Amino acid sequence: MVLELEYSGMGRVRVLSLHTAPQVLLSEHGGREGGCESLSSGMAGDFGYNIPNGLMEDEDLWHALHHGIADTMAYLQKEGRLLRAEHNLLGEAFLVMASAAGIQQQQEVLAWLLEPLSKQWTQLEWQIAYLSDPTGLVRLCSETQFMWSLFHTVTFFEKALKRSGFRKGNINSQNNSTGSSGLLHPMASHLSWMLPPLLKLLRALHSLWSPPVSQALAGEMKAAMAMSDAERTSLLGEANPKLSKGSLTFADGSQIEMNKEGYAESNETDIRNWLKGIRDSGYNVVGLSATIGDSFFKCLDVHSVSLALVENIQSMEFRHIRQLVHAVLIPLVKCCPQDFWEEGLKKLLHPLLLHTQQALSCSWSSLLLEGRAKVPDLHGIPAGSDLKVEVMEEKLLRNLTREICSLLSVLASSGLNAGLPSLDQSGHISRVDTFASNSMVGFVLRHKDLAVPAMQITLDAFKWTDGEAVSKVSSFCGAVILLAISTNNVELQQFVCKDLFYAIIEGLALESNAFSSADLVGLCREIFIYLSDRDPAPREILLSLPCISRQDLLAFEEALTKTNSPKEQKQHMKSLLILATGNKLKALAAQKSVNVITNVSTRAHSSDTTPRSKIDEGDVIGLAAIM
């Protein structure tokens, strides 16, 4: 087996591969078998270690290689010939090998790699000096060497979480030898010291965007917090200029140029890249830690987590909220044990849903009425081309909208809703008085401070011209409808029969929802069939449509009684909706088209800067278009 690396000096080491090979891979400078001389900062080229066949099965061979390379790495680091970035990459290579060797080997490598980091990371002195208040973090950004040392520590936590874990074969062999299936994740024992300082760091970072703090910051710091040229280029879909091999690539594809010590060049750019890197890797560390399960949730202080993640949610920019939801909150929701829902999830979801409902509603109203989304991310950036700014604003708005709708979809996922009933072929379902305790959607609906913003986002999504968001939120609607059918909650039934039924039909009036139209018709079918006998609203809404008569509705209901097939019932519902609206539901009319565009606002661009209403004559949307 060969561990193949590429080293070009100046802090640039890249893991090329780990594979079985019959020969030793040597550098052009003659690196010796089993030796580490090729790591010297004076060397360049490709080099490798010959890892003897059978290493993964032979514990003595593993220990010999492990300790040999570890000693050499420690020596090179002491001599100043191994930079932190190099150390991280070599450590990652070791974790790749250890993951193939087994749980015990992973634990040994992690202990060796993380113990030195923990000594600095857990010291209270730097946390008190730099994380007690926002001004401390500003001071940290002037301590270049220390701030980048923290950056490399956080990024290595991320690498360790990504590279360690269980493989099916390892779990089976370990279970056979120990007779136990309760294996702890190799990183589980490290979370208790890793996460508290990281949460403090993220809280301090988030606080920089709060108005009282940001208004008092110096110009250089404010400029560093603005969106970079690379991020704006990425939003516009334009190609980034080619960077050298010393560049650092972030999660969104943007890159920065690093100097020979692994630091970015100018101070403003330096700070911007550090803030972005800490946010990217910090979010990933928390999200990946959540996937470990009980060990993560048991070591958490709920108050510290909520302060770190959502204390300043109202000051966060759209791209940062989207990233927080995607990298942290969705994994946390997916893996959260039920006994943590009340204590922890509510404190995270309430401020998030409340703020995003208001922010999205405001930006979408601005986009549809005035042609500009007006998101907070582009404040303080020279406008340049108005069209480019509009494109960036709209993309940021759509990205956040889709991520929030993805979160609602996750809340409705089957794994988190074991208590949700299912509709059998006959449509029979037993009714209960309360929401099931083991249903995440039921948990949300039990708490009005969560239910109200979640429901409002759901209703609004059908009016926004984003088909992808609607496709994501439809599963949440399905779970809400099931709960309305299976419980005797009158308030929920009224919401579903009146507000949701109307909103779904309104959504079918938008061509952007063509790809979700079958699901939306299915939701209408469920509401009418299972709830119209308990609430008159579905019939009243259908009769309010412009081209339907009572006789048409009676014929529709009679047709439903003649079949138990959901597919046939959906077809009857679709036919009725087309008839009742005079074939003006664009999502249904557009189904035969293969070129439906779902993510572009239809607005005119002109030199006239006067705000113009989008709902002019002939340009109406929703049910108003068919009334």
SEDRENFI-918462 format. One record per residue: x, y, z negated of N, C-alpha, C, O in turn; residue in three letters. Coordinates in steps of 0.1 Angstrom, whole numbers, plus 5000, padded with zeros to 4 digits. Layout:
XYZXYZXYZXYZALA...
***
This chain:
500949885000500050005000500950125000501950134993MET500550225008501350345009500550475005499450495011VAL501150554997500650684994501350785003502550805001LEU500650845012501250925022500951075020499751105019GLU501951155018501751295016502451385026503351335033LEU501951505027502651595036503151715027502351775020GLU504451745028504951855019505751945028506651905036TYR505452075028506152175036506752285028507052395033SER506952265015507452365007506552475004505352475008GLY506952574996506152694993504752654987503752724990MET504752554979503452514972502452444981501252454978GLY502852384992501952325001502152175002503052125008ARG501252104995501351954995499951904999498951964993VAL499851815007498551755012498551605011499451545017ARG497551545005497351405005496851365019495751405023VAL497651285026497251245040496451115039495451105045LEU496951015032496250885032496750795021497850815015SER495950705017496350595008495950465015494750435015LEU496850385020496450275028497550165026498650185022HIS497050045030497949925030498849935043498349955054THR500149905041501049915052502249815049502649795038ALA502749755060503849655058505149715055506049655049PRO505349845058506649905057506550025048505450085045GLN507750075043507850195035507850315044508550315054VAL507050415040507050535048508050635042507950675031LEU509150665050510150755045510150885052509650895063LEU510650985044510651115051511951125060512751035059SER511951225068513051235077514351275069515451265074GLU514151315056515351345048515751225040516651235031HIS515051105042515550985035515050965021515850915013GLY513850995018513350965005513350815002513050735011GLY513850784990514050634987512750574983511850634977ARG512650434985511550364980511350374965512350354957GLU510150414961509850424947510350544941510150574929GLY511150634948511750754942510850874945509850874952GLY511250984938510451104939511351224945510851334944CYS512451194950513351294955512651384965512951504966GLU511751324973511151394984510251514979509851594987SER509951514966509151614960509951744958509351844955LEU511251734959512051854956511551974965511251954977SER511552094959511052204966511952244978511652334986SER513152184978513952214990513752125001514352135012GLY512852025000512651925010511451965019510552045014MET511351915031510151935039509951815048510851735050ALA508651795052508351685061507451585054506851615044GLY507251475060506251375055507051275047508251235050ASP506451225036507151125028506151035022504951075022PHE506550925016505550835010506150744999507350734998GLY505350684991505750584982505250444987504150434992TYR506150354985505750214988505150164975505750144965ASN503850134976503050084965502949934967502249884976ILE503649854959503649704961502249644963501349684955PRO502149554972500949474973500649404960501549354954ASN499349404956499049344943499049434932498849394920GLY499449564934499449664923498149674916498149674903LEU497049674923495749694916495449574907494649594898MET496049454910495749344901496849324891496549244881GLU497949384892499149364883499249484874499749584879ASP498949464862499049584853500449634850500649754849GLU501449534850502849574848503349664860503949764857ASP502949624872503349704883502749834883503449934886LEU501449844879500749974879501450064869501750184872TRP501750014857502450094847503850144851504250254848HIS504550054858505850094862505850214872506550304871ALA504950204882504750304891504250434885504750544887LEU503250414877502650534870503650614862503750734863HIS504350544853505250614844506450664852507050764848HIS506950594862508050644870507750774877508550874875GLY506650784883506250904890505951014880506251134882ILE505250974869504851074859506151144853506151264852ALA507151064850508351114845509051214854509551324850ASP509051174867509751264877508951394879509551494880THR507551384879506751504880506951594868507051714870MET507051534857507351614845508651684845508751804842ALA509651614850511051674852510951794862511551894859TYR510351764873510351874884509551994879509952104882LEU508551964871507752084866508552164856508552284856GLN509252094848510152154838511152244844511552344839LYS511752194856512752264863512152374872512952444878GLU510852384872510252494880510252454895510052544903GLY510352334898510352294912509052224917508952174928ARG508052224908506752174911505652274907505452284895LEU505052334917504052434914502752374909502552254911LEU501852454903500652394898499752334909499152234907ARG499752404920498952354931499452214936498652124939ALA500852194936501452074940501051964929500751854933GLU501152004917500851914906499351864907499151744905HIS498451954910497051914912496851814923496151714922ASN497551834934497351744946497951614943497351514947LEU499151604937499751474933498851404923498651284923LEU498351484913497451424904496151364910495751264906GLY495651434920494551384928494851254935494051164935GLU496051244940496451124947496551004937496150894940ALA497051034925497050934914495650884911495450764909PHE494750984911493350944907492750854918491950764915LEU493150884931492650794942493150654940492350564941VAL494350644936494950504934494250444922493850324922MET494050524911493450464899492050424901491650324895ALA491350494909489950454912489850324918488850254916SER490850284926490850144932491350044922491049924923ALA492050084912492749994902491749954891491749834887ALA490850044887489950004876489750114866490350214866GLY488750084857488350184847489550224838489750334835ILE490150114833491250144823492350224829492850314823GLN492750194842493750274848493350424851494150514849GLN492050444854491550574855491650654842492050764842GLN491350584831491350654818492850684814493050794809GLN493750604818495150634815495650744823496350834817GLU495350754836495850864844495150994840495851094839VAL493850984837493151114832493751164819493951284817LEU494051074810494651114797495951184800496351284793ALA496851124808498151174811498051314818498751404814TRP497051324827496951454835496251564827496651684828LEU495251524819494451624813494951674799494651784795LEU495751584792496251624779497051754779496751834770GLU497951774788498751894788497752014791497952124785PRO496852004800495852104803495052144791494752264789LEU494652044783493752074772494352154761493652234755SER495652144760496352224750496252374752496052454743LYS496352414765496152554768494752594769494252694764GLN493952504775492552534778491752554765490752644765TRP492052484755491252494743491752594732491152604722THR492752664735493352764726492352874725491752924735GLN492052914712491053024710491653164713490853254716LEU492953174713493553304715493153364728492653484729GLU493253294739492953354752491453364754490953464761TRP490653274748489253294749488753414742487853484747GLN489253444730488953564723489353694730488653794731ILE490653684735491153804742490453834755490353954758ALA490053734763489553764776488053734778487553784788TYR487453654770486053614772485053664762483853634763LEU485553744752484553794742483653904748482553914743SER484053974758483254074764483754094778484854054782ASP482954164787483354184801484654254803485354224813PRO484954344794486254424796487454324794488454354800THR487254224787488354124785488554054798489754024802GLY487554014806487753954818488354044828489154004837LEU488054174828488754274836490254274833491054284842VAL490554264820492054264816492654134821493854134826ARG491954024821492453894826492853914841493853854845LEU492053984848492353994862493554084865494054084877CYS494154144855495454204857496554124853497754154855SER496254004847497353904843497353804853496853694852GLU498053834864498053744876498453604874497753514878THR499553584867500053444865499053364856498853244860GLN498553424846497653354837496353324843495753214842PHE495753424851494453404856494553294867493553214868MET495653284875495753174885496053044878495752934883TRP496653044866496852924859495452864854495252744855SER494552954850493252914846492552854859491752754858LEU492752924870492052874882492452734886491652654889PHE493752704885494252574888493752474878493552354882HIS493552514866493052414856491552384860491252264859THR490752484863489352454866489252374879488452274880VAL490152404889490052324901490452184899490052084906THR491452154889491752024887490651944879490451824882PHE489952014871488751954865487851904876487251794875PHE487651984886486751954897487251834904486551734907GLU488551824907489151714914489051584906488751474911LYS489251594893489251484884487751424884487651304884ALA486751504884485451464884485051394897484351294897LEU485551454908485251394921485851264923485351174930LYS487151254918487951134921487751014912488150904914ARG487151044900487050934890485550884890484650954894SER485350764885484050714884484050564886485150504885GLY482950504888482750364889482650324903482050384912PHE483350214907483050144919482350014916482649954906ARG481549974925480649854922481449734918481149664909LYS482549704926483349594923484049604909484149504902GLY484449724906485049744893484149724881484449664871ASN482849774883481849754873481549604871481449564859ILE481449534882481049394881482149314873481949234865ASN483449344877484549264871484749304857485049224848SER484449434853484649474840483449414831483749374820GLN482249414837481149354830481449204827481049154816ASN481949134837482248994835483248964824483148874817ASN484249054823485249034813484849084799485349024789SER483949184798483549234785482249194781481849204769THR481349154790480049114787479149234784478149224778GLY479649354788478849474784478649554797479449564806SER477449614798477149694809477149844805476849934814SER477349874793477350014788478650084790479250134780GLY479150094802480450154804480350304804479450354810LEU481350364798481350514798482150564810483150494814LEU481650664816482450724827483850764822483950814811HIS484850744831486250784826486350924822487250954813PRO485551014827485651154823484751194810484851304805MET483951094806483051134795483651184783483151284777ALA484751124779485451174766486051304767486451364757SER486251364779486851494781485851604782486351724781HIS484651584783483651684786483551784774483351904775LEU483651724762483451804750484451914748484152024742SER485651904753486652014752486752094766487152204766TRP486352034777486452094790485352204791485652314795MET484052174787482952254791482752384783482452484789LEU482952384770482752514762483552634767482952734769PRO484852624769485552734775485152774789485052894793PRO484752674797484352704811482952774810482852874818LEU482052744802480852814801481052954796480353044801LEU481952974787482253114783482853194795482553314797LYS483653134803484253194814483253234825483253344830LEU482253144827481253164837480253274832479853364839LEU480053274819479153384813479853524815479153614819ARG481153524812481853654814481853694829481653814832ALA482053604838482053634852480653684856480653784863LEU479553624852478253664856477953804850477253884857HIS478453834839478153964832478754084840478254194839SER479754064849480354164856479354234866479454354869LEU478354154870477354214879476154284872475354344879TRP476054274859474954344852475254494853476354534851SER474154574855474354714857475154794847475954874851PRO474954774834475754844824477254824826478054914823PRO477554694830479054664831479554714845480554774846VAL478854674856479354704869479454854871480354904878SER478554934865478655084867479855144861480355254865GLN480455074851481555124844482955074849483955114844ALA482854984859484054924864484855024873484255104880LEU486154994874486955074883486755034897486154934900ALA487055124906486755104921487354974926486654904934GLY488554944922489154814927488454694923488254604931GLU487954694911487154574906485854574913485354464917MET485154684915483954684922484054634936483254554941LYS485154684942485354634956485654484957485254424966ALA486354434947486554284946485354204945485354084949ALA484254264939483054194937482154194949481154114949MET482454274959481654284971481954164980482954094979ALA480954134989481154024998482354045007482554155012MET483153945009484353955017484053955032482953915036SER485053995040484853995054484653855059483753825068ASP485353755053485153615057483753565054483253485062ALA483153605043481853565040480853625049479853555054GLU481053745053480053815062480253745076479253725083ARG481453715080481653655093480953515093480453475103THR481053445082480453315081478953325082478353245089SER478353425076476953445077476453475091475353425095LEU477253545098476953585112477253465122476853475133LEU477853365117478153255126479353275135479453205145GLY480153375132481253415140482453335135482553295124GLU483453315144484653235141485553325132485853435135ALA486053255122487153325114488453325121488753225128ASN489253425119490553425125491453305119491253275107PRO492253255127493153135123494053185112494753285112LYS494153095101495053125090496053015090495952915096LEU497153045083498252955082497852835073496852835067SER498752735072498552625064498552655049498052575041LYS498952775045498952815031497652875027497552935016GLY496552875036495252925032494552835023494752715023SER493552895016492752815006491352825012490852935014LEU490652715013489352705019488352685007488552594999THR487252765007486252754997485052665002485052625014PHE484052644993482952554996482152605008481552525015ALA482052735010481152785021481952795034481452855044ASP483152755034483952755047484852875048485752885057GLY484652975039485553095040486953065034487052975027SER487953145039489253105035490053235030489553345033GLN491153215023491953325019493453285022493753165022ILE494253385023495653355026496453355013496253445004GLU497353265010498053254998499553285001500053255011MET500153344991501653374992502353254987501853144984ASN503653264986504553144983504253094969504652974966LYS503753174960503553124946502053084945501653044934GLU501353074956499953034955498953144951497853114946GLY499353264952498453374949498153454961498953464971TYR496953514962496553594973497353724973497853764962ALA497453794984498353904986497954034978498554064968GLU496954104983496654234977495854214964495254104962SER495854314955495254294942493754284943493154204937ASN493154364952491654354954491254224959490354154954GLU491954174970491754044975492053934965491253834965THR493053954958493453864948492353834938491953724935ASP491753944933490653934923489453874929488753794923ILE489153914941487953864948488053714950487053634947ARG489253664954489353524957489353444944488853334943ASN489953504933489853434920488453424915488053324910TRP487653534916486253534911485553424919484753344913LEU485753424932485053324941485453184937484653094937LYS486753164936487253034933486752974919486452864918GLY486753064909486253024896484752984897484352894891ILE484053074904482653044906482352914913481652824908ARG483052894924482852764932483252644924482352554923ASP484452644919484852524911484152514898483852394894SER483952624891483252614878481852564880481452474872GLY481052604890479752554892479852404895479052324890TYR480752364903480952224907481252134895480752024893ASN482152184886482452114874481252084865481051974861VAL480452184863479252174855478252074862477651984855VAL478052094875477152004882477551864882476751764880GLY478851834885479451704885479351644871479151524870LEU479651724861479551674847478151624844477951524837SER477151694849475751654846475451514852474651444846ALA476051474863475851344869476351234860476051114862THR477251264850477751164841476651114832476750994828ILE475651194829474551154821474551184807474851304803GLY474251094798474051124784475251194777475151274769ASP476451154781477651214775477751364777478151434769SER477251404789477151544792476151614783476451714777PHE474951564783473851634776474051624761473551714754PHE474651524756474851514741475951614736475851654725LYS476851654745477951744740477551884743478351974740CYS476451914749476052044752475452124741474652074733LEU475752254740475052344732474052414741474552494750ASP472752394740471752444749471852594750471752654761VAL471952664739472052804739473152854747473052954755HIS474352794746475552834753475352814768475752904776SER474752704772474452684786473552784792473852834803VAL472452814785471552914791472153054791471853124801SER472953084781473653214782474553224794474653324801LEU475353114796476353114806475653124820476153184829ALA474553044822474053034835472953134839472953174851LEU472053164830470953254834470753374826469753444828VAL471653404817471453534809471453654818470653744816GLU472253654829472253764838471753734852472153784862ASN470753644852470153604865469553714873469653714885ILE469053814866468453934873469454014880469054094889GLN470754004876471754084882472554014893473354074900SER472253884895472953804904472553824918471353854921MET473453814928473153834942472553704947472753594941GLU471853714958471153594964472053484966471753364963PHE473253504972474153394975474653324963474853204963ARG474753404952475253344940474153254933474453154927HIS472853304933471753224928471653104936471452994930ILE471653114949471552994957472652884954472352764953ARG473852934952474952844948474752784934475052664932GLN474252864925474052814911472952704912473152604905LEU471852724919470852624920471352504927471052394922VAL472052514938472552404945473552314938473452194937HIS474552384932475652314926475452274912476052174907ALA474552344904474452324890473052274886472852164881VAL472052354889470652334884470052204890469352134883LEU470152184903469552064909470251934904469451844900ILE471551924903472151804897471651794882471451684877PRO471551904875471151894861469751854859469451764851LEU468851894868467451854868467351704871466651634864VAL468051664881468051524886468451424875467951314873LYS469451464867470051374857469651394843470051324834CYS468751494841468351534827467451434821466451394826CYS467851374809467051284802465751354797465751474794PRO464751274796463351334793463451404779462751514778GLN464151364769464151424756464851564756464851634746ASP465451594768466151724769465351824777465651944778PHE464251784783463351874791462951994783463152104787TRP462351964772461752074763462752164758462652284758GLU463852104753464852184746465752264756466052374754GLU466152194767467052254776466552304789466852424793GLY465852224797465352264810464552394810464652474819LEU463652394800462752514800463552644799463152744805LYS464552644791465352764789466152804802466452924804LYS466352704810467052734823466052774834466352864842LEU464952694835464052714846463252844845462852904855LEU462852874833461952994831462553124837461953184845HIS463753164832464253294838464553274853464453374860PRO464953154857465253134872464053154880464053234890LEU462953084877461753084885461053214884460553264894LEU461053284872460453414871461153514880460453594887LEU462453514879463253614887463153594902462853684910HIS463353464906463353434920462053454927461953494938THR460953424919459653454925459453604928458953634939GLN459853684919459653834921460653884932460253954940GLN461853834931462853884941462553834955462653914965ALA462153704957461853654970460553724975460553754987LEU459553744967458353804971458653954976458153994987SER459454024969459854154973460554164986460254244995CYS461554074988462354075000461654025012461754085023SER460753925010459953875021458953985026458653995038TRP458354055016457454155020458154265028457554315038SER459354295023460054395031460454355045460354425054SER460854225046461154165059459954165069460054205080LEU458854125064457654105072456954245075456354255086LEU457054335066456454465068457354575074456854655082LEU458654565071459554675075460654625084461354705090GLU460854485085461854435094463254425087464154385094GLY463354455074464554445067464354365054463454405046ARG465154275051464954195039465454265026464854235015ALA466454355027466854435016467354345004466754354993LYS468254265006468854174996469954244988470554344994VAL470254214976471254284968472654254973473554334969PRO472954154980474254114983475054214991476354214990ASP474454294999475154385009475254525004475654615011LEU474854544991475054684986476454724985477354644982HIS476754844989478154894988478954855000480154885000GLY478454785010479154745022478854835033477654865036ILE479854895040479554975052478554905062478854795065PRO477554975066476554915074477054855087476654745091ALA477954925094478454885107477254875117476454965118GLY477154755123475954735132474754705124474754615116SER473654785126472454765119471854625121471354555112ASP472054575134471554445137472254335129471654245125LEU473554345128474354255121473954245106473854145100LYS473754365100473254375086471954305085471754235075VAL471054325094469654265093469854115094469154045087GLU470654065103470853925104471453865091470953755087VAL472453925085472953875073471953875062471853785054MET471153985061470153995050469153885052468753815042GLU468653865064467653765066468253625063467453535058GLU469453595067470053465064470153445049469953335044LYS470653545042470753525027469353505021469253425012LEU468353575026467053555021466553405024465953345015LEU466653365036466253235039466953125032466353025027ARG468253145030469053045023468553025008468452915003ASN468353135002467853124988466453074988466152994979LEU465553114997464253064997464252904999463452844991THR465052855007465052715010465652644998465252524994ARG466652704991467152634979466252624968466152524961GLU465452734966464452734955463352634958462852564950ILE462952624971461952524975462552384974461852284971CYS463852364976464452234974464452204959464152084956SER464652294950464452274936463052224932462952134925LEU462052284938460652244936460452104941459752024935LEU461052074952461051934958461651834948461151724946SER462751874942463451784933462551764920462551654915VAL461951864916461051854904459951754907459451694898LEU459551744920458451654923458951514928458151434932ALA460251484927460851364932460351244924459951254912SER460251124930459651014923460350964911459750924901SER461750984911462450944899462251024887462450974876GLY461751144888461351224877459951224874459451304865LEU459151144881457651154879457051014879456150984886ASN457650934870457150794869455750794864455050694866ALA455350894857453950904851452850944861451750944858GLY453350984873452351024883451550904889452150804892LEU450250914890449450804895449650804910450150894916PRO449250694916449250684931447850654936447050594929SER447550704948446250684954446250554962447050534971LEU445450454958445350334965444550344978443950454980ASP444450234986443750244999442350284997441750355005GLN441750244986440250274984440150414978438950464978SER441250474974441150614969440750614954440550724949GLY440750494948440350494934441550544925442750504928HIS441250624915442350674906441650694893440650754892ILE442350654882441750674869442150814864443250864867SER441250874857441451014852441851014838441350934830ARG442651104834443051124820442951274817442751354825VAL442951304804442751434799444051524799443951644800ASP445151464799446451544798447451494808447251384814THR448351584811449451544820450351434814450651444802PHE450851344823451651244818452951304812453551394818ALA453451244801454651304794455851274802456851344801SER455851164810457051134818456951174833457451114842ASN456251284835456251354848456851494847456351574839SER457851514855458451644855457551754860457451864854MET456751724870455751824875454751854864454251964861VAL454351744857453451764845454051844834453351934828GLY455351834832456051914822455952064826455752144818PHE456252084839456152224844454752284842454652394838VAL453752204846452452254845451952274831451052354828LEU452452204822452052214807452552354802452052404792ARG453552414808454152534803453852644813454352654824HIS452952734809452452834818453552934823453552984834LYS454552954814455653034818456552974829457253044836ASP456452844831457052774842456152764854456452784865LEU454852724850453852694861453552814869453352804881ALA453352934863452853044870453853084881453453104893VAL455153114878456053144889456253034899456353064911PRO456252904895456452794904455252784914455452764926ALA454052804909452852804917452852924927452352904938MET453253034922453253154931454253144942453953174953GLN455453084939456353064950455752964960455952984972ILE455052864955454452764964453452834973453452804985THR452552914968451552984976452253074986451853084998LEU453253154981453953254990454653185001454753235012ASP455153064999455952995009455152975022455752975033ALA453852955020453052925032452853055041452553045052PHE453153165035452953295042454253345048454353415058LYS455353295043456753325048456953245060456553135061TRP457653305070457853245083459153155082460053175090THR459153055074460252965073459752825071459352775061ASP459752755083459252615083460052515074459452425069GLY461352545073462152455065461752465050461652365043GLU461452585045461052605031459752535029459552465019ALA458752545039457452485037457652325037456952265029VAL458452275045458652125045459252075032458851965027SER460052165025460552125012459452135001459452054992LYS458652245002457752264991456452174992455752164982VAL456252115003455052035005455051914995453951874991SER456151854992456151744983455751794969455151714961SER456151914965455751964952454251984952453551954942PHE453652034963452252054964451551914963450551904956CYS452151814969451451674968451451634954450451574950GLY452451654946452451614932451451694924450751634915ALA451351824927450351904920448951854923448151854914VAL448651824935447351774939447051644932445951624927ILE448051554931447851424924447451454910446551384904LEU448151544903447751574889446351634888445651604879LEU446051714898444651774897443651664899442551674893ALA443951564908442951454910442851364898441751324894ILE443951344891444051244881443751294867443651214857SER443651424865443351484852441951554852441451574863THR441551584840440351664839440651814836439851884830ASN441751854841442151994838441452084848441852094860ASN440452164844439652244852440352354859440252384870VAL441252414851442052524856442952484868443052554878GLU443552364867444452314877443552284890443952304901LEU442452224887441552184898441052304906441052304918GLN440752414899440352534906441452594914441252644925GLN442752594908443852644916444052564929444252624939PHE444052434928444252344939443152364950443352374962VAL441852364945440752364954440552504961440152514972CYS440952604954440752744960442052804965442152824977LYS443052824957444252894961445152814970445552854980ASP445352684966446252604973445652564987446352564997LEU444352524987443752484999443752595009444052575021PHE443452715004443452835013444852865019444952885030TYR445852855010447252885014447752785024448452825033ALA447352655023447852555032447252585046447952585056ILE445952625047445352655060445952785065446152795077ILE446252875057446952995061448352965067448753025076GLU449052865060450352825066450252755079451152775087GLY449052695082448952625095448652735106448752695118LEU448452855102448252965112449653015117449653085127ALA450752965111452053015115452752905124452752785120LEU453152945135453852845144455152785138455552675141GLU455752865129456952815123456752685114457752615111SER455452655111455152545103454752425111454152325105ASN455052425124454552315133455152185128454452085129ALA456352175124457052045121456451985108456651875106PHE455852075100455252025087453752005088453151975078SER453252035100451752035101451051905097449951915091SER451651795100451051665097450951655082449951605076ALA452051695075451951685060450951785054450251755045ASP450851905060449852005055448451955057447651975049LEU448151895069446851845071446551735061445451725056VAL447551645058447351545048447051595035446251545027GLY447651705031447351775018445951825018445151815008LEU445451885029444051935030443151815029442051825022CYS443451705035442551585034442451535020441351515015ARG443551535012443551484998442651574990441851534982GLU442851704992442051804984440551784986439751784977ILE440251774999438751775003438151634998437151634992PHE438851525001438251394998438151374983437051324978ILE439151414975439151374961438651484951438351454940TYR438551604956438251714947436951794951436451874943LEU436451784963435351864968434051824960433151904960SER434051704954432851674946432851734932431851734925ASP434051794929434151854915434252004916434052074906ARG434552054928434652204930434152244944434452174953ASP433252344945432752384958433652454967433352474978PRO434852494962435752584969436152534983436152604992ALA436652404984437052354997435952375008436252415019PRO434652335004433652355014433452505018433252535029ARG433452585007433252725010434352785019434052865027GLU435552745016436652795025436552755039436752835048ILE436152625041435952575055434852645062434952685073LEU433752675054432552735060432852885063432152945071LEU433852945057434253085059435053105072435153215077SER435452995078436253005090435353045102434153015101LEU435853105112434953175121434153095131433153135136PRO434552965134433952895144433252765139433052675147CYS432852755127432352635121430852665117430552765112ILE430052555118428652565113428452455102429352375101SER427452475095427152375085426952235091427352135085ARG426452225103426252095109427552035113427751915111GLN428552115116429952065119430552005106431151895107ASP430352075095430852025083430151895078430851805074LEU428851885080428151765077428651645085428751535081LEU428851675098429351565107430651525103430951405104ALA431551615099432851585094432751495082433451395081PHE431951525072431851445060431251305063431651215057GLU430351305072429751175076430851085082430950965080GLU431751145091432851065097433751015087434250905088ALA434051095076434951045065434350925058435150835054LEU433050915057432450805049432550675057432350565052THR432850685070432850565079434250495080434450395086LYS435250555073436550495074437350525061437150625054THR438150425057438950435045440450455049441350465041ASN440650465062442050485067442550625065441950715071SER443550645057444050785056444450845069444350965071PRO445050765078445450815091444250875099444250985105LYS443150795099441950845106441250965099440751055106GLU441350965086440751075079441551205081440951315083GLN442851185082443751305086443351355100443351475102LYS443151265109442751305123441451385123441251485130GLN440451335115439251405113439451545108438851645112HIS440251555097440551685091441251785101440851895102MET442151725109442851815119441851865129441851975133LYS440951775134440051805144439051915139438752015146SER438651905126437752005120438452135119437852245123LEU439652145115440452265114440552335127440452455128LEU440852255138441052315151439652375156439652485161ILE438652295153437252345157436852465150436452565155LEU437152465136436652575128437352705130436852815128ALA438552695136439352815138439452855153440152955157THR438752785161438752815175440152785181440552855190GLY440752675176442052635181443152745180444052765188ASN443052825169443952925166444952905155445652995151LYS445052775150446052745140447252705148447452595154LEU448252795149449352785158450252665154450852615163LYS450352625142451152515138450652385144451352295148ALA449252375146448752255152448752265167448952165174LEU448552385172448652405187450052385192450252345204ALA451052415184452452405188453052265187454252245190ALA452352165182452952035179453451975192454451895191GLN452952005203453351935215454652005221455251955230LYS454952125216456152195220457352135214457352105202SER458452125221459752075215460652185212461752155207VAL460352305214461252415212460752525202460852645204ASN460052475192459552565182460652625174461452545168VAL460752755173461752815165461252845151460152915150ILE461852795140461252805127461952905118461552925107THR463052965122463753055113464153185118465153245114ASN463353235127463653375133462353455131461253425135VAL462553575125461453665124461153735137462053775144SER459853745140459553815153459253955150458154005147THR460354035151460254175149460954255160462054205165ARG460554365163461154445173462254535167462154575155ALA463354545174464454635169464454765178464454755190HIS464554875172464554995179465355095172465755075160SER465655205178466455315171465555395161466155465153SER464255365161463355435152463555375138463355255136ASP463955455128464255405115463055415106463155375094THR461955465111460755475103460155335100459955265109THR459955305087459355175084458055155092457255235092PRO457955035098456755005106456154875101456754775098ARG454854875099454154755094454154645104453954675116SER454454525100454454415109453054365112452854305122LYS452054405104450754355106449954465114448954525109ILE450454485126449654575135448654495143448554375142ASP447854565150446754495158447454405168448354435175GLU447054285168447554185177448854115171449354025178GLY449254155159450454095153450154045139451054045131ASP448954005137448553965123448953825121449153745130VAL449153795108449553655104448553605094447653675089ILE448553475092447653405082446253395087446053405100GLY445353375078443953355082443353485089442353475096LEU443953595086443453725093443553705108442853775115ALA444453625112444653615127443553535133443353535146ALA442753455125441753375132440353405127439453345131ILE440253515119438953545114438253635124437053685121MET
***
